[in-house]
């Protein structure tokens, strides 16, 4: 009878260890939040835009997302490679010049052109076609794409329309 109890205890301990290891693996696979601090209620801070409307003049806590390596040539090169590898050019065209999706090289941004706004568009996605890539790329991958996109030269003749005043 003692052997049966010991065998059961070993199996139970092995199962508990396996479940703990699985929980760690799942937690480690999550992409980190784009900003480090949570608000008092546990929500991530919002990104503030000049166009936000506030109920009773009270906006939720805002964050200013900052790119740690803007203009870094190595990051720009890595971003160019990632842009192609993630098939961003499948919608946004070669060099972000626009195709099915809007141009990312014309200096016009529907949801804001700050580094933080471009980060939010890639990380969280946008309605009507832009998938959220934050879960796939994590913050470092998204910042790499932002650095690349912000490095693209604006062409002298812009064939797209402006999203301002819409």
Residue pairs with C-beta under 8 A, 6 or more apart in sequence:
31 134
31 135
31 136
31 137
31 138
31 139
32 138
32 139
33 44
33 139
34 44
34 65
34 119
34 120
34 123
34 134
34 139
34 142
35 44
35 45
35 63
35 65
37 45
37 63
38 44
38 45
39 45
39 60
39 61
43 60
44 63
45 60
45 61
45 62
45 63
46 52
46 59
46 60
46 61
46 62
46 63
47 62
47 63
47 64
47 65
47 116
47 117
47 120
48 59
48 62
48 63
48 64
49 111
49 112
49 117
52 59
63 116
64 116
65 115
65 116
65 119
65 120
66 115
66 116
67 115
67 119
67 143
67 146
67 147
67 150
68 143
69 75
69 143
69 147
70 115
70 147
70 150
71 147
71 150
71 151
72 147
75 143
75 144
75 147
75 148
76 147
76 148
76 151
78 144
78 148
79 144
79 145
79 146
79 147
79 148
79 149
79 151
80 148
82 137
82 141
82 144
82 145
82 148
83 89
83 96
83 145
83 148
83 149
86 133
86 136
86 137
86 145
88 96
88 145
89 95
89 96
89 99
90 99
90 100
91 99
91 100
91 101
91 129
92 98
92 99
92 101
92 102
92 103
92 104
93 99
93 101
93 103
95 105
95 152
96 103
96 104
96 105
96 149
96 152
97 103
97 105
97 155
98 104
98 105
98 106
98 159
98 160
101 129
101 130
102 108
102 110
102 160
103 158
103 159
103 160
104 149
104 152
105 149
105 152
105 153
105 154
105 155
106 154
106 155
106 158
106 159
106 160
107 113
107 154
107 158
108 158
108 160
108 161
108 162
108 163
108 164
109 117
109 118
109 163
110 126
110 163
111 117
111 120
111 121
111 126
112 118
115 146
115 150
118 146
118 149
118 150
119 142
119 143
119 146
121 130
122 130
122 133
122 134
122 137
122 142
122 145
122 146
123 132
123 133
123 134
123 139
123 142
124 132
124 134
125 131
125 132
125 133
133 141
133 142
133 145
134 142
137 144
137 145
